[in-house]
Amino acid sequence: MGVILAIDDSMVVLAQLQRFSMTVAPESSFVKAKSGEKGIELAKQQTEEIDIAFIDYNMEGLNGIEVMGELVNIMPINKMVLLTANIQEAVVDKVKEKGANFLAKPMTSEKYKEIYDIVMNRAHEKSA
């Protein structure tokens, strides 16, 4: 299995994502960053394919949509999931319009697994 990338400025959310990831995909590597810039840097350093990236929308520096704009050079947009507690319809529409995924905070393990399965199934459909 590949890599799960998490980019969020909250250590609590990063810990939660790591816990959910290790339950759903224990064979995957989990890498995390506290800013968009560091997350992009980490993504570029990965030698294994990134299976899924969870990206916070509201961060200092680059916001989640800007991070997605950079990551699209490294990985497919349909493997990215934007996270936010501030659910604005315009933001959700913009994310979905780009072909990315959306997950509202606070997350539950059920919602995490649901979006993880959706992303992984799409990836397998594209490669089949």
Phi and psi in degrees as GROMACS dihedral restraints (atoms count N, CA, C in turn):
[ dihedral_restraints ]
;  ai    aj    ak    al  type     phi  dphi    fc
    3     4     5     6     1   -94.9    20    10
    4     5     6     7     1  -139.0    20    10
    6     7     8     9     1  -117.2    20    10
    7     8     9    10     1   141.0    20    10
    9    10    11    12     1  -107.7    20    10
   10    11    12    13     1   122.0    20    10
   12    13    14    15     1  -106.4    20    10
   13    14    15    16     1   131.8    20    10
   15    16    17    18     1  -125.4    20    10
   16    17    18    19     1   128.6    20    10
   18    19    20    21     1  -126.4    20    10
   19    20    21    22     1   112.5    20    10
   21    22    23    24     1  -159.5    20    10
   22    23    24    25     1   143.5    20    10
   24    25    26    27     1   -84.4    20    10
   25    26    27    28     1     0.4    20    10
   27    28    29    30     1  -103.4    20    10
   28    29    30    31     1   121.2    20    10
   30    31    32    33     1   -64.1    20    10
   31    32    33    34     1   -32.1    20    10
   33    34    35    36     1   -64.5    20    10
   34    35    36    37     1   -45.8    20    10
   36    37    38    39     1   -66.4    20    10
   37    38    39    40     1   -41.4    20    10
   39    40    41    42     1   -60.5    20    10
   40    41    42    43     1   -41.4    20    10
   42    43    44    45     1   -65.8    20    10
   43    44    45    46     1   -40.2    20    10
   45    46    47    48     1   -64.3    20    10
   46    47    48    49     1   -44.8    20    10
   48    49    50    51     1   -61.0    20    10
   49    50    51    52     1   -40.4    20    10
   51    52    53    54     1   -65.2    20    10
   52    53    54    55     1   -43.4    20    10
   54    55    56    57     1   -62.0    20    10
   55    56    57    58     1   -47.3    20    10
   57    58    59    60     1   -62.3    20    10
   58    59    60    61     1   -42.0    20    10
   60    61    62    63     1   -63.0    20    10
   61    62    63    64     1   -43.3    20    10
   63    64    65    66     1   -70.3    20    10
   64    65    66    67     1   -22.9    20    10
   66    67    68    69     1   -78.7    20    10
   67    68    69    70     1   -45.6    20    10
   69    70    71    72     1   -78.4    20    10
   70    71    72    73     1   -38.3    20    10
   72    73    74    75     1  -138.5    20    10
   73    74    75    76     1    69.2    20    10
   75    76    77    78     1   -62.3    20    10
   76    77    78    79     1   -20.7    20    10
   78    79    80    81     1   -83.3    20    10
   79    80    81    82     1    -9.0    20    10
   81    82    83    84     1   -83.6    20    10
   82    83    84    85     1   154.1    20    10
   84    85    86    87     1   -84.2    20    10
   85    86    87    88     1   146.5    20    10
   87    88    89    90     1  -119.3    20    10
   88    89    90    91     1   121.9    20    10
   90    91    92    93     1  -123.8    20    10
   91    92    93    94     1   143.9    20    10
   93    94    95    96     1  -136.6    20    10
   94    95    96    97     1   153.4    20    10
   96    97    98    99     1  -141.8    20    10
   97    98    99   100     1   147.1    20    10
   99   100   101   102     1   -93.5    20    10
  100   101   102   103     1     2.5    20    10
  102   103   104   105     1  -149.4    20    10
  103   104   105   106     1   159.6    20    10
  105   106   107   108     1   -61.1    20    10
  106   107   108   109     1   -42.6    20    10
  108   109   110   111     1   -61.5    20    10
  109   110   111   112     1   -45.8    20    10
  111   112   113   114     1   -66.6    20    10
  112   113   114   115     1   -35.7    20    10
  114   115   116   117     1   -64.2    20    10
  115   116   117   118     1   -41.7    20    10
  117   118   119   120     1   -63.5    20    10
  118   119   120   121     1   -43.9    20    10
  120   121   122   123     1   -59.4    20    10
  121   122   123   124     1   -46.9    20    10
  123   124   125   126     1   -60.8    20    10
  124   125   126   127     1   -42.5    20    10
  126   127   128   129     1   -61.0    20    10
  127   128   129   130     1   -40.6    20    10
  129   130   131   132     1   -66.0    20    10
  130   131   132   133     1   -27.1    20    10
  132   133   134   135     1   -84.1    20    10
  133   134   135   136     1   -11.3    20    10
  135   136   137   138     1   -69.8    20    10
  136   137   138   139     1   133.1    20    10
  138   139   140   141     1   -94.0    20    10
  139   140   141   142     1   -23.3    20    10
  141   142   143   144     1   -94.7    20    10
  142   143   144   145     1   157.1    20    10
  144   145   146   147     1   -65.5    20    10
  145   146   147   148     1   139.8    20    10
  147   148   149   150     1   -83.7    20    10
  148   149   150   151     1   117.4    20    10
  150   151   152   153     1   -75.6    20    10
  151   152   153   154     1   -37.6    20    10
  153   154   155   156     1  -159.3    20    10
  154   155   156   157     1   144.5    20    10
  156   157   158   159     1  -127.0    20    10
  157   158   159   160     1   125.9    20    10
  159   160   161   162     1  -100.9    20    10
  160   161   162   163     1   122.2    20    10
  162   163   164   165     1  -128.4    20    10
  163   164   165   166     1   121.7    20    10
  165   166   167   168     1   -67.9    20    10
  166   167   168   169     1   142.8    20    10
  168   169   170   171     1   -78.5    20    10
  169   170   171   172     1   -47.5    20    10
  171   172   173   174     1   -99.8    20    10
  172   173   174   175     1    94.2    20    10
  174   175   176   177     1  -132.6    20    10
  175   176   177   178     1   158.4    20    10
  177   178   179   180     1   -65.9    20    10
  178   179   180   181     1   149.6    20    10
  180   181   182   183     1    78.5    20    10
  181   182   183   184     1  -128.8    20    10
  183   184   185   186     1   -72.5    20    10
  184   185   186   187     1   135.5    20    10
  186   187   188   189     1   -84.5    20    10
  187   188   189   190     1   174.2    20    10
  189   190   191   192     1   -59.6    20    10
  190   191   192   193     1   -38.1    20    10
  192   193   194   195     1   -68.8    20    10
  193   194   195   196     1   -37.2    20    10
  195   196   197   198     1   -66.0    20    10
  196   197   198   199     1   -39.3    20    10
  198   199   200   201     1   -62.3    20    10
  199   200   201   202     1   -44.5    20    10
  201   202   203   204     1   -57.7    20    10
  202   203   204   205     1   -39.5    20    10
  204   205   206   207     1   -60.6    20    10
  205   206   207   208     1   -31.5    20    10
  207   208   209   210     1   -83.4    20    10
  208   209   210   211     1   -41.2    20    10
  210   211   212   213     1   -67.2    20    10
  211   212   213   214     1   -23.0    20    10
  213   214   215   216     1   -61.8    20    10
  214   215   216   217     1   -18.1    20    10
  216   217   218   219     1   -79.0    20    10
  217   218   219   220     1   -11.8    20    10
  219   220   221   222     1  -112.1    20    10
  220   221   222   223     1   -33.5    20    10
  222   223   224   225     1  -148.7    20    10
  223   224   225   226     1   159.8    20    10
  225   226   227   228     1   -66.8    20    10
  226   227   228   229     1   142.3    20    10
  228   229   230   231     1   -63.8    20    10
  229   230   231   232     1   -28.3    20    10
  231   232   233   234     1   -72.9    20    10
  232   233   234   235     1    -2.9    20    10
  234   235   236   237     1   -99.1    20    10
  235   236   237   238     1     6.6    20    10
  237   238   239   240     1  -104.6    20    10
  238   239   240   241     1   142.5    20    10
  240   241   242   243     1  -127.3    20    10
  241   242   243   244     1   119.5    20    10
  243   244   245   246     1   -86.0    20    10
  244   245   246   247     1   132.0    20    10
  246   247   248   249     1  -109.5    20    10
  247   248   249   250     1   135.5    20    10
  249   250   251   252     1  -161.1    20    10
  250   251   252   253     1   148.3    20    10
  252   253   254   255     1   -91.6    20    10
  253   254   255   256     1   -20.1    20    10
  255   256   257   258     1   -94.1    20    10
  256   257   258   259     1    84.7    20    10
  258   259   260   261     1   -83.9    20    10
  259   260   261   262     1    92.9    20    10
  261   262   263   264     1  -100.2    20    10
  262   263   264   265     1   131.6    20    10
  264   265   266   267     1   -56.6    20    10
  265   266   267   268     1   -38.1    20    10
  267   268   269   270     1   -62.8    20    10
  268   269   270   271     1   -38.6    20    10
  270   271   272   273     1   -68.7    20    10
  271   272   273   274     1   -46.5    20    10
  273   274   275   276     1   -59.7    20    10
  274   275   276   277     1   -45.0    20    10
  276   277   278   279     1   -61.3    20    10
  277   278   279   280     1   -42.4    20    10
  279   280   281   282     1   -62.7    20    10
  280   281   282   283     1   -42.2    20    10
  282   283   284   285     1   -64.2    20    10
  283   284   285   286     1   -48.9    20    10
  285   286   287   288     1   -67.0    20    10
  286   287   288   289     1   -35.5    20    10
  288   289   290   291     1   -61.0    20    10
  289   290   291   292     1   -35.8    20    10
  291   292   293   294     1   -75.6    20    10
  292   293   294   295     1   -15.5    20    10
  294   295   296   297     1    98.7    20    10
  295   296   297   298     1     7.8    20    10
  297   298   299   300     1   -90.0    20    10
  298   299   300   301     1  -178.6    20    10
  300   301   302   303     1  -115.5    20    10
  301   302   303   304     1   165.5    20    10
  303   304   305   306     1  -135.8    20    10
  304   305   306   307     1   138.3    20    10
  306   307   308   309     1  -138.6    20    10
  307   308   309   310     1   123.2    20    10
  309   310   311   312     1   -79.2    20    10
  310   311   312   313     1   142.8    20    10
  312   313   314   315     1   -93.7    20    10
  313   314   315   316     1   148.8    20    10
  315   316   317   318     1   -73.0    20    10
  316   317   318   319     1   146.4    20    10
  318   319   320   321     1   -89.5    20    10
  319   320   321   322     1   154.7    20    10
  321   322   323   324     1  -116.4    20    10
  322   323   324   325     1   161.1    20    10
  324   325   326   327     1   -63.5    20    10
  325   326   327   328     1   -32.4    20    10
  327   328   329   330     1   -65.9    20    10
  328   329   330   331     1   -45.8    20    10
  330   331   332   333     1   -66.3    20    10
  331   332   333   334     1   -37.7    20    10
  333   334   335   336     1   -61.0    20    10
  334   335   336   337     1   -49.7    20    10
  336   337   338   339     1   -61.5    20    10
  337   338   339   340     1   -40.1    20    10
  339   340   341   342     1   -60.3    20    10
  340   341   342   343     1   -48.6    20    10
  342   343   344   345     1   -70.8    20    10
  343   344   345   346     1   -36.2    20    10
  345   346   347   348     1   -60.0    20    10
  346   347   348   349     1   -47.6    20    10
  348   349   350   351     1   -62.7    20    10
  349   350   351   352     1   -41.6    20    10
  351   352   353   354     1   -59.3    20    10
  352   353   354   355     1   -49.0    20    10
  354   355   356   357     1   -63.4    20    10
  355   356   357   358     1   -46.0    20    10
  357   358   359   360     1   -67.3    20    10
  358   359   360   361     1   -37.1    20    10
  360   361   362   363     1   -65.6    20    10
  361   362   363   364     1   -40.9    20    10
  363   364   365   366     1   -62.3    20    10
  364   365   366   367     1   -41.6    20    10
  366   367   368   369     1   -62.9    20    10
  367   368   369   370     1   -41.4    20    10
  369   370   371   372     1   -69.1    20    10
  370   371   372   373     1   -35.6    20    10
  372   373   374   375     1   -64.1    20    10
  373   374   375   376     1   -40.8    20    10
  375   376   377   378     1   -67.8    20    10
  376   377   378   379     1   -34.7    20    10
  378   379   380   381     1   -85.1    20    10
  379   380   381   382     1   -12.8    20    10
